């Protein structure tokens, strides 16, 4: 499935969770994966998302580096 992370399309497996998308985004952007768990994620309305939350096709999320 395809989702949007920080205005970038990312292909990820069906049934993926928010944490999977954050990890995929971090690897794609060559970030240190040890920092993935500390990244905060929101939906397109600014609501905080848990890393265990399920994703759906064409969902838009934003990763905030604190």
Residue, then its C-alpha position, 0 to 999 in steps of 0.5 A: x500500500x502507499x501512504x504519505x509521510x512528510x509529503x513523500x509517498x512511501x510504499x509499505x506492506x499491507x497491514x503495516x503499523x505507524x512504527x513500520x512506516x516511521x522505520x521505512x521513512x527513517x531508512x529511506x532518509x538515512x537517519x539513525x534507526x535508534x532514534x525511531x522510537x523517540x519520533x512523534x507522529x501525527x495524522x493530517x489533523x495533528x492528532x498524535x498517533x501511537x507507533x502501534x496504530x494501524x495504517x490504511x491506504x493513502x493515509x497521511x502522517x507527519x513525523x516530528x523530530x523532537 
